[in-house]
Amino acid sequence: MHKYILKTMTRNVFNKLLLPLALLNTFLPAKADRLVYFGTSQSEGIYTAEFDSEIGSLTPISLAAEIASPGFLATHPNQQYLYSTTAGFEKPNTGAVAAFRIHDDGSLSLLNKQPTLGRGPCHVSIDASGQTLIVANYSSGNVSAFPIRKDGTLAPSSSTHQHTGSALDPNRQKEPHPHSVCIHPNNRHVYVPDLGIDKVMIYSLDPERAKLTLSGFADVPGGSQGPRHMKFPDDGKRAYVLNELSLSIASYSVNLKNGHLDYIDTQSVFTNGIAAKGMSCAEIRIHPSEQWIYASIRDLNGQGRDLLSTFQRAADGSIKLIANTAAAVHFPRNFNIDPSGKWLIVGGQRSATLAIFSINQDTGALTLKSADIAFEGQPICVEFLQ
């Protein structure tokens, strides 16, 4: 509708309408407070708080909705609905995905749930048009897509794909384990890093029908890499894959026509280049400025070695590790950067705490602002409303 108006409206009329809005915005302060949601394990459900991006503080954390095992969250593009992985409700040991309506006070009301047609759902993503939700089922090794109705509810799965294969690690790679779903900025392709087979599976996406079609895969070279999560910059020309087992980031160039990935290099998340024993990677995020990339490192042995890695990103898309910063939580399974780009919130799954870092806008450096923020249960996902 907006595009139609702009195309048909004369320039003079457009300017007359735009000027009062510009003057109004001059006198209105930018919105500092925004809702943030926390997916959890071993707690009552999804939690929420307001985050003040001017001073980097959270209001008291409260329960937004009761639901079992709401591990990973995703927000609809219209910011009216929230989606969560959860425990199954039709058969034992199966997974489900739930749809919620977001209310002004931050509370959530359940709209409906659908079975994921698999076990161990660990990640969920929504396409840019808001018509398709895709979930990765870690334990059963498959991915499923769901139509999103106009009222935010989920229709039954319309497309599911089973991964096959294995890789070198005898403990973690006996079978496929899709660990996340990353949708390309052009909304035409979907990428699924599979920890169990050292591949990134590539699907073409038909969002109107919520249909996935396998179009290829990219190997993650080196053996026992364990690709877990990945991110794209806005232009979609590069892909950055975080490897859980080798504690590294693999970079790829992206063919924007067919979606295929061409491997470039792999870099350690440690400043000394040595992957420490008893540690693993968890999350990767790109700063809104796209000048820096951050990754979290978990200490499996509880020796206080949990870290956040900072990479500098050059104009050509290449990255260089510049710092390791103590995470100030134990087991940082997930973290996120607020939309202003000034703050990073990290959740400690095993410490049951949150920590807040300020981000230097010139260097990307992280400085701890608040630590030991008590949390009910285990925070394993941080999701901001825009």
C-alpha positions as CSV (number, residue, x, y, z in Angstrom):
1,M,0.0,0.0,0.0
2,H,2.8,2.4,0.9
3,K,4.7,1.8,-2.2
4,Y,1.6,2.4,-4.3
5,I,0.9,5.7,-2.6
6,L,4.5,6.9,-3.1
7,K,4.5,6.0,-6.7
8,T,1.2,7.8,-7.5
9,M,1.4,10.8,-5.2
10,T,2.9,13.9,-6.8
11,R,6.1,15.3,-5.4
12,N,4.5,18.4,-4.1
13,V,1.8,16.6,-2.2
14,F,4.4,14.2,-0.8
15,N,6.6,17.0,0.4
16,K,3.6,18.8,2.1
17,L,2.9,15.6,4.0
18,L,6.5,14.8,4.8
19,L,7.4,18.2,6.2
20,P,5.1,18.2,9.2
21,L,6.2,14.6,10.1
22,A,9.9,15.7,9.9
23,L,9.2,18.7,12.2
24,L,7.3,16.5,14.6
25,N,10.2,14.0,14.8
26,T,12.5,16.8,15.6
27,F,10.8,17.4,18.9
28,L,10.0,13.8,19.8
29,P,12.7,11.9,21.7
30,A,13.9,8.6,20.3
31,K,12.3,5.6,22.0
32,A,14.8,4.2,24.5
33,D,12.7,1.4,26.1
34,R,12.0,-1.8,24.2
35,L,10.8,-5.2,25.2
36,V,13.2,-8.1,25.4
37,Y,12.1,-11.8,25.7
38,F,14.1,-14.7,27.2
39,G,13.7,-18.3,26.1
40,T,14.5,-20.7,28.9
41,S,14.9,-24.2,30.1
42,Q,14.0,-25.6,33.6
43,S,11.7,-22.7,34.3
44,E,8.0,-21.8,34.0
45,G,8.1,-20.4,30.5
46,I,9.1,-17.3,28.5
47,Y,10.2,-14.2,30.5
48,T,10.3,-10.5,29.6
49,A,11.6,-7.2,30.7
50,E,12.0,-3.6,29.3
51,F,15.4,-2.6,28.2
52,D,16.5,1.0,28.4
53,S,19.0,1.5,25.6
54,E,20.0,5.0,26.8
55,I,21.5,3.7,30.1
56,G,21.7,-0.1,29.4
57,S,19.4,-1.3,32.1
58,L,16.6,-3.9,32.5
59,T,13.4,-3.6,34.5
60,P,12.5,-6.5,36.8
61,I,12.2,-9.7,34.8
62,S,8.7,-11.2,34.8
63,L,6.9,-14.2,33.4
64,A,5.3,-13.4,30.0
65,A,3.8,-16.8,29.3
66,E,3.8,-20.3,30.9
67,I,5.0,-23.0,28.5
68,A,7.3,-26.0,28.7
69,S,10.8,-25.7,27.4
70,P,10.6,-22.5,25.3
71,G,14.2,-22.7,24.3
72,F,14.5,-20.6,21.2
73,L,12.4,-17.6,20.1
74,A,11.7,-15.6,17.0
75,T,9.6,-12.5,16.4
76,H,7.3,-12.0,13.5
77,P,8.3,-9.1,11.2
78,N,5.2,-7.1,12.2
79,Q,6.3,-7.4,15.8
80,Q,2.8,-8.6,16.9
81,Y,3.6,-12.3,17.3
82,L,6.3,-14.3,19.0
83,Y,7.1,-17.9,18.3
84,S,8.9,-20.5,20.4
85,T,10.1,-24.0,20.3
86,T,8.5,-26.1,23.0
87,A,7.8,-29.7,24.2
88,G,5.6,-31.9,22.1
89,F,1.9,-32.4,23.0
90,E,0.8,-35.2,20.7
91,K,3.4,-37.9,21.4
92,P,6.1,-38.4,24.1
93,N,9.6,-37.2,23.2
94,T,8.4,-35.1,20.3
95,G,8.8,-31.4,19.6
96,A,6.4,-28.5,19.0
97,V,6.4,-24.9,18.0
98,A,4.1,-22.3,19.7
99,A,2.6,-19.0,18.5
100,F,1.9,-16.1,20.8
101,R,0.3,-12.7,20.6
102,I,2.4,-9.9,22.0
103,H,0.5,-7.4,24.2
104,D,1.5,-3.9,25.0
105,D,2.5,-4.7,28.6
106,G,4.9,-7.4,27.3
107,S,2.7,-10.4,28.3
108,L,2.0,-13.1,25.8
109,S,-1.2,-15.1,25.0
110,L,-0.9,-18.5,23.4
111,L,-2.5,-18.7,20.0
112,N,-1.8,-22.3,19.1
113,K,0.8,-25.0,18.8
114,Q,1.9,-27.4,16.1
115,P,4.0,-30.5,16.2
116,T,7.4,-30.1,14.5
117,L,7.4,-33.6,13.1
118,G,10.6,-34.3,14.9
119,R,12.5,-34.4,18.2
120,G,14.5,-31.8,20.0
121,P,13.5,-28.6,18.2
122,C,16.4,-26.2,18.9
123,H,16.0,-23.2,16.6
124,V,13.2,-21.3,14.8
125,S,13.2,-18.6,12.1
126,I,10.6,-16.6,10.2
127,D,11.0,-15.4,6.7
128,A,11.0,-11.7,5.9
129,S,7.4,-11.8,4.5
130,G,6.1,-13.3,7.7
131,Q,4.4,-16.2,5.9
132,T,6.7,-19.1,6.8
133,L,8.2,-20.4,10.0
134,I,11.0,-23.0,9.9
135,V,12.3,-25.1,12.7
136,A,15.4,-27.3,13.1
137,N,14.9,-30.6,14.9
138,Y,18.3,-31.4,16.4
139,S,17.6,-34.9,17.7
140,S,15.7,-36.4,14.8
141,G,17.8,-34.6,12.1
142,N,15.1,-32.9,10.1
143,V,13.8,-29.5,9.4
144,S,10.1,-28.5,9.0
145,A,8.3,-25.5,7.6
146,F,4.9,-24.1,8.6
147,P,2.5,-21.6,7.0
148,I,1.8,-18.6,9.2
149,R,-1.8,-17.5,9.0
150,K,-2.8,-13.8,8.9
151,D,-3.9,-14.0,12.5
152,G,-0.5,-15.2,13.6
153,T,-1.5,-18.8,14.2
154,L,0.5,-21.7,12.7
155,A,-1.0,-24.1,10.2
156,P,0.3,-27.7,10.2
157,S,3.7,-28.3,8.6
158,S,3.7,-28.0,4.8
159,S,7.2,-29.2,4.2
160,T,9.7,-31.4,6.0
161,H,13.2,-32.7,5.0
162,Q,15.3,-35.4,6.7
163,H,19.0,-35.0,6.7
164,T,21.3,-38.0,6.4
165,G,25.0,-38.8,6.9
166,S,27.6,-38.5,9.6
167,A,31.1,-37.0,10.3
168,L,34.3,-37.7,12.2
169,D,33.5,-37.0,15.9
170,P,32.4,-40.4,17.4
171,N,30.3,-38.7,20.1
172,R,28.6,-35.8,18.4
173,Q,28.6,-36.7,14.7
174,K,27.1,-40.2,14.4
175,E,24.0,-38.8,12.7
176,P,22.6,-35.5,11.4
177,H,21.9,-32.8,13.9
178,P,20.5,-29.6,12.2
179,H,21.2,-26.9,14.7
180,S,19.7,-23.7,13.3
181,V,17.8,-22.1,10.4
182,C,19.2,-19.0,8.7
183,I,17.2,-17.3,6.0
184,H,19.1,-15.3,3.4
185,P,18.4,-11.5,3.3
186,N,16.9,-11.9,-0.2
187,N,14.4,-14.4,1.3
188,R,14.9,-16.9,-1.5
189,H,17.1,-19.4,0.2
190,V,17.3,-21.1,3.6
191,Y,20.5,-22.4,5.2
192,V,20.6,-25.1,7.9
193,P,24.0,-25.7,9.6
194,D,24.1,-29.4,10.5
195,L,26.5,-30.2,13.4
196,G,26.3,-33.9,12.8
197,I,27.4,-34.0,9.2
198,D,29.7,-31.0,8.9
199,K,27.5,-29.5,6.2
200,V,25.3,-26.4,5.6
201,M,22.2,-27.7,3.8
202,I,20.8,-25.2,1.3
203,Y,17.1,-24.9,0.5
204,S,15.1,-22.7,-1.9
205,L,12.1,-21.1,-0.2
206,D,8.6,-20.5,-1.5
207,P,7.2,-18.3,1.3
208,E,3.7,-18.2,0.0
209,R,3.4,-22.0,0.2
210,A,5.8,-22.4,3.1
211,K,7.7,-24.9,1.0
212,L,11.4,-25.8,1.2
213,T,13.2,-27.5,-1.8
214,L,16.7,-28.9,-1.3
215,S,19.0,-27.1,-3.7
216,G,22.5,-28.2,-2.5
217,F,24.9,-28.1,0.4
218,A,28.2,-26.7,1.4
219,D,30.9,-28.7,3.2
220,V,32.5,-27.2,6.3
221,P,36.2,-28.3,5.7
222,G,38.5,-29.6,8.3
223,G,36.6,-32.5,9.9
224,S,34.8,-32.4,13.3
225,Q,33.8,-28.8,12.8
226,G,30.2,-29.0,14.1
227,P,28.5,-26.1,12.3
228,R,26.0,-24.6,14.7
229,H,24.7,-21.1,13.9
230,M,25.4,-18.7,11.0
231,K,24.7,-15.1,10.0
232,F,24.6,-12.9,6.9
233,P,25.3,-9.2,6.5
234,D,22.5,-7.2,4.9
235,D,23.8,-7.5,1.4
236,G,23.9,-11.2,1.7
237,K,27.3,-11.5,-0.1
238,R,29.1,-13.3,2.7
239,A,28.1,-16.1,5.2
240,Y,29.7,-16.7,8.6
241,V,29.3,-20.1,10.1
242,L,30.1,-20.7,13.8
243,N,31.6,-24.1,14.4
244,E,30.7,-25.5,17.8
245,L,33.3,-28.3,18.0
246,S,36.3,-26.7,16.4
247,L,35.6,-23.3,18.0
248,S,36.0,-21.4,14.8
249,I,34.2,-19.3,12.2
250,A,34.1,-20.4,8.6
251,S,33.6,-17.7,6.0
252,Y,31.9,-18.2,2.6
253,S,31.0,-16.1,-0.4
254,V,27.4,-16.4,-1.5
255,N,26.2,-16.8,-5.1
256,L,23.2,-14.5,-5.0
257,K,21.6,-16.2,-8.0
258,N,21.5,-19.9,-6.9
259,G,22.3,-19.5,-3.2
260,H,25.4,-21.7,-3.3
261,L,28.3,-21.1,-0.8
262,D,31.9,-21.0,-1.8
263,Y,34.3,-21.6,1.1
264,I,36.9,-18.9,1.9
265,D,38.7,-19.6,5.2
266,T,38.3,-20.6,8.8
267,Q,39.5,-18.6,11.8
268,S,39.8,-19.6,15.5
269,V,37.7,-17.7,18.1
270,F,40.8,-17.6,20.4
271,T,43.3,-14.8,20.2
272,N,46.1,-17.3,20.4
273,G,44.5,-19.5,17.8
274,I,44.4,-22.5,20.0
275,A,41.1,-24.3,20.7
276,A,41.1,-24.9,24.5
277,K,40.0,-28.4,25.7
278,G,36.6,-28.7,27.3
279,M,35.1,-25.7,25.5
280,S,32.6,-25.1,22.7
281,C,31.0,-22.3,20.7
282,A,27.3,-21.4,20.9
283,E,26.1,-18.1,19.3
284,I,27.2,-15.7,16.6
285,R,25.9,-12.1,15.9
286,I,26.7,-9.3,13.5
287,H,26.6,-5.8,15.0
288,P,24.0,-3.5,13.3
289,S,26.9,-1.4,11.8
290,E,28.2,-4.7,10.3
291,Q,31.7,-3.6,11.4
292,W,32.0,-6.3,14.1
293,I,31.0,-9.9,14.6
294,Y,30.7,-11.5,18.1
295,A,30.7,-15.1,19.2
296,S,30.2,-16.9,22.5
297,I,32.5,-19.6,24.0
298,R,31.2,-21.9,26.7
299,D,33.3,-23.6,29.3
300,L,32.0,-27.2,29.5
301,N,34.1,-27.9,32.7
302,G,33.0,-24.8,34.7
303,Q,36.5,-23.4,35.1
304,G,35.6,-19.8,34.5
305,R,36.8,-19.6,30.9
306,D,33.6,-18.5,29.3
307,L,34.3,-15.8,26.7
308,L,32.9,-13.5,24.1
309,S,35.0,-13.1,21.0
310,T,35.1,-9.9,18.9
311,F,35.9,-9.9,15.2
312,Q,36.5,-6.8,13.1
313,R,34.8,-7.0,9.7
314,A,36.4,-5.2,6.7
315,A,34.6,-3.6,3.8
316,D,35.4,-6.7,1.7
317,G,33.7,-9.0,4.2
318,S,36.9,-10.5,5.6
319,I,37.1,-10.8,9.4
320,K,39.9,-10.6,12.0
321,L,39.8,-11.6,15.6
322,I,40.6,-8.6,17.8
323,A,39.6,-9.6,21.4
324,N,38.4,-12.2,23.8
325,T,36.4,-10.8,26.7
326,A,35.3,-12.6,29.9
327,A,31.6,-13.4,29.5
328,A,30.7,-12.6,33.1
329,V,28.2,-15.6,33.1
330,H,28.7,-19.4,33.1
331,F,27.8,-21.2,29.9
332,P,26.8,-18.3,27.5
333,R,24.5,-20.4,25.2
334,N,23.0,-17.2,23.7
335,F,23.4,-13.5,23.6
336,N,22.0,-10.7,21.5
337,I,22.7,-7.0,20.6
338,D,20.0,-4.5,21.1
339,P,18.8,-2.7,18.0
340,S,20.6,0.6,18.9
341,G,23.9,-1.4,18.7
342,K,25.1,0.1,22.0
343,W,24.5,-2.9,24.3
344,L,24.9,-6.7,24.4
345,I,23.0,-9.0,26.8
346,V,24.3,-12.5,27.4
347,G,22.5,-15.3,29.2
348,G,24.4,-17.8,31.5
349,Q,22.6,-21.1,31.1
350,R,24.4,-22.7,34.1
351,S,24.8,-19.6,36.2
352,A,21.1,-18.6,35.8
353,T,22.3,-15.0,35.4
354,L,22.4,-12.3,32.8
355,A,25.2,-9.8,32.1
356,I,25.1,-6.5,30.1
357,F,28.0,-5.1,28.1
358,S,28.4,-1.7,26.5
359,I,29.7,-1.7,22.9
360,N,32.3,0.9,21.9
361,Q,30.9,2.4,18.7
362,D,34.4,3.1,17.3
363,T,36.2,0.0,18.2
364,G,33.6,-2.7,18.9
365,A,35.2,-3.3,22.4
366,L,33.0,-4.8,25.1
367,T,32.9,-3.3,28.6
368,L,31.0,-5.0,31.4
369,K,28.2,-2.8,32.8
370,S,26.1,-5.2,34.9
371,A,26.7,-8.7,36.0
372,D,25.0,-11.3,38.2
373,I,21.5,-10.3,37.1
374,A,19.4,-13.0,38.7
375,F,17.2,-15.1,36.4
376,E,14.5,-17.6,37.2
377,G,15.6,-20.8,35.5
378,Q,18.2,-21.0,32.7
379,P,18.2,-18.2,30.0
380,I,19.1,-19.8,26.7
381,C,17.7,-17.2,24.2
382,V,17.6,-13.4,24.1
383,E,15.2,-11.8,21.6
384,F,14.6,-8.0,21.3
385,L,11.5,-6.4,19.8
386,Q,12.5,-3.9,17.2
